[in-house]
Amino acid sequence: MDLIQSTSRLLYGSNLINIQAFNKLNLKPTSFYNNHQKRKNTCNSESFGDLFTKFATQDSPLVVKARKNDGGGGAMVETAVVEKPDSRRFQVSEGCPTPFGATARDGGVNFSIYSSNAVSATLCLITLADLHQNTVTEEISLDPLTNKIGDVWHVFLKGDFKDVLYGYKFDGKFSPKEGQYYDSSQIILDPYAKAVISRGQFGVLEPDENCWPQMACRIPSCEDEFDWEGDLPLKYPQRDLIIYEMHVRGFTKHESSRTEFPGTYLGLVEKLDHLKELGINCIELMPCHQFNELEYFSYNSVLGNYKVNFWGYSTVNYFSPMIRYSSAGISNCGQDAINEFKFLVKEAHKRGIEVIMDVVFNHTAEGNEKGPILSFRGADNSVYYMLAPKGEYYNYSGCGNTFNCNHPVVRQFIVDCLRYWVTEMHVDGFRFDLASIMTRGSSLWDAINVYGIPIEGDLITTGTPLSSPPLIDMISNDSILCGVKLIAEAWDTGGLYQVGMFPHWGIWSEWNGKYRDVVRQFIKGTNGFSGAFAECLCGSPNLYQEGGRRPWNSINFICAHDGFSLADLVTYNNKHNLANGEDNNDGEIHNNSWNCGQEGEFASILVKKLRKRQMRNFFICLMVSQGVPMITMGDEYGHTKGGNNNTYCHDNDMNYFRWDKKEESSSEFFRFCCLVTKFRHECESLGLKDFPTAERLQWHGHTPDKPDWSDRSRFVAFTLIDSVKREIYIAFNASHLPVTVSLPERPGYRWEPLVDTSKPTPYDFLSSDLPDRETAIKQYSQFLDGNLYPILSYSSIILLLSPDENA
């Protein structure tokens, strides 16, 4: 049979095979053998074209027998053997099981992925053009005999990878009740992929309006390079940090930012000098791992727009930076986006600013059993998620699933991921969202793995808090990660609250939620909090001292992305979340806020003045407390979200930094914040290595050395010995009544005012460059000559000790 003359050809695997010649020879197939399956099949009426179309994707040779009419009424049997051709673009070999992910080496790329329960695996190669057409360019089936070691599938390819992406298909049992979700029709992402490609623009739907278009992974190249220009970690002592929690897109997306690339990593770089001016030396980026902002995409009838996942606490891939936060989008298959993130880190370091990432290892975007199969679920659902005995998802995250953090495979994955961001992306540390989940016992799916023997009945061990969680142990003692900042949000939505008790190995810090709650209560004038407020000022020794930690293990904050902004904290008694389209049922109810007498922005002049005073009080408290202060983006100019304390779904002005508003207030609150942060940096005593003792700190009341810790007290004052400023007197009057205090006697010296939050700008902070500073100080002379000072209601002061020229 001469097949060479045929002009009609069939794509078999990735090569073209002549089939028209079979049909021209008037051959009728009678049987074929699939050598891979060792199975004979009969064909009654199919043409060879139909036959080869049906089996074009088989991996093994096909042996085809057919009859041909010999012209004399008899029949002649002919046999055709079709061998599987070599790959069109790639040379395929066994590969190595390590490292996981796609790794460029030896002139090719090694692919390795973990899946313990899959019965077959296929590497899918997809060009950019085919990705948008939702088709696979080439499939390479992995042989479990040669391309699998243990539970790791692997293969090595050589060829032209330009504009080629990859994913996997796994086959196996689809039985949710047994914890398995294998579906060979789904292309899943490699958990170790370094970039994930799908849509290129933030918030823009695909032409077919699909919110979950097919995604694929970038294939690395040995030519991938970035010039770090000698960048090295800043390694600031944590006690010296002033952290700024921020959102990459929200920081520069508003038109008033006037940046070349608004809402991107590059846009943030353009505005780093603002943070430098504010005194920030560490930024904490809200989630920058790849997520799908269209996850919640739905029409919001209240605002007449569409809801999105703006905050990003729903990770799709942990190794990939959020591609749509880059100006480059998906160009160069995501490598340009990776380089933009690196550029941000490098430029921040040049300005003396460290970069901490907010990471979400408590759940993923795959949600509950109704969610999509994207990556982890399709690779090995029962390993990556906490499952109940009948396959249900434990939901300690409140988002449908819980990452199985303390499973041996998963905890190694997390450590590998953190190492990558430190070594390859040069980040300086991590804040772990709902970190208490990382202390919960894993589900290993059967009692033998947990106890070594079978146990009858349901197990209650999954999710149990562990005193020495294996994951936290691994991170804390890792030779790389032990040297970066590690901050835990020490609670979860399953009721586990570990503030002051998070397993720490001496190096973990915590978002101090108790600091937030106590300071809010005291500053707004609630009785019974003076003693607890004093603990907060000292770095919360009641929480951290007994466990061997230090003040810098407390990350102090008044506001964060989740909850009221600072301006709204003093403007609203109640949340106003109707704009979310959830009938105001979402968001925290207990905000410990006070509107200063009238609800909302439209209020009397007296109420507005009191609100500005309270904002200054909160900021002063944050900056004079031992521990590490954290400011939230926009609070430095008084950003308002209109009383909405849960703006997760808004890609609009609620979450955008308003540079026009910042300029309007630059002579007021922003100036005050800049001066107070500068003052903190200058003071040796406001970032102590250990908790202050009586040798350095003295408590006072309305008279020296007589503090009032009674339930009705709303006044706290103290002095601090400072090697730079000599001595500092700080007082907070949270009462609705003014008070005149007696100051501690210091022979040969007199107290000089620096901060008084009851004064209008610019006299709220008497900086050295204030033109009429001396005149302003003289206005206090009649009091200071008598060693007294008047403190108005709801105000705070800072006085400095200076030589008395008249002594």
Secondary structure, DSSP 8 states (H G I E B T S, - for coil): ---TT---EEEETTEEEE-HHHHHTT-EEEEEEETTTTEEEE-SS--HHHHHHHTTT-SS-EEEEEEEE-SSS-EEEEEEEE-----SSEEEE---S-SSEEEEETTEEEEEEE-SS-SEEEEEEEEHHHHHTT--SEEEEE-TTTSEETTEEEEEEEE--TTEEEEEEEES-EEGGGTEE--TT--B--TT-S-EES-SSTT---TT--SS---EEE---TT-----TT-------GGG--EEEE-HHHHH-SGGG--SSTTSHHHHHHTHHHHHHHT--EEEES--EEE-TTTT-EEETTTTEEE---S--SEEEEEEE-GGGSSSTTGGGGHHHHHHHHHHHHHHHHTT-EEEEEE--S--TT-STTS---SHHHHHHHHHB-B-TTS-B--TTSSS--B-TTSHHHHHHHHHHHHHHHHTT---EEEETTGGGGGB----SSHHHHHSS--SS----TT-B-SS-HHHHHHHT-TTGGGSEEEE--B-TTS-B-TTTS--TTT-EEE-HHHHHHHHHHHTT-TT-HHHHHHHHTT-HHHHTTTT--GGGEEEES--SSS--HHHHTT-SS---GGGTSTT-SS-S------TTSSSS---HHHHHHHHHHHHHHHHHHHHSSSEEEEETTTTTT---TT-S--TT--STTTS--HHHHHHTTTTHHHHHHHHHHHHHH-GGGS-SS---TTTEEEE-SSTT----STT--EEEEEEEETTTEEEEEEEE-SSS-EEEE----TTEEEEEEEETTS-TTTTB--TT-TTHHHHHHTTHHHHTTTEEEE-TTEEEEEEEEE-TT-
